[in-house]
Amino acid sequence: MVRYRVVAYVATFVLVLATNKALVLSGTVSYSVWGWIWFAPLLLADAKLKQARRLARQRVIAATEARHAENATAG
């Protein structure tokens, strides 16, 4: 999963540079930061994945603690 994240960030950075360069070369703007908008969906997806990982980790810990508590009362 990490390698796909790296690929996504590299591809997004290339899109940023290409968008900014195209806008400047076309004469639309003299200086462009509009390309950085490409990072918004990537950062949102990354935040959702981070939240899902945190929730999954909490569920695994809760299940493990419940199993240990059950074994302690049964044994």
C-alpha positions, 0 to 999 in steps of 0.5 A: 500500500505504501508503494502506491501512495508514493506513486500517487504523490509522485503522479500528483506532483507531476500534474501540479508542475504540468498544470502550473507550467501550462498555465504560465506558458499559455499566458493565462497567468504570469505565476501559477499555484493553481496546480496545487489543487491536485493535492486536495483529493489526495490529502482527503483520501489519505486522511480517510485511510488514516481514520480507517486504520485508526478505527481498525486498530482500536477494534483489534485491540478491543477484541484482543482485550475482550478475549483476554478478559474472557480467558481470565474469567474462564480459567 
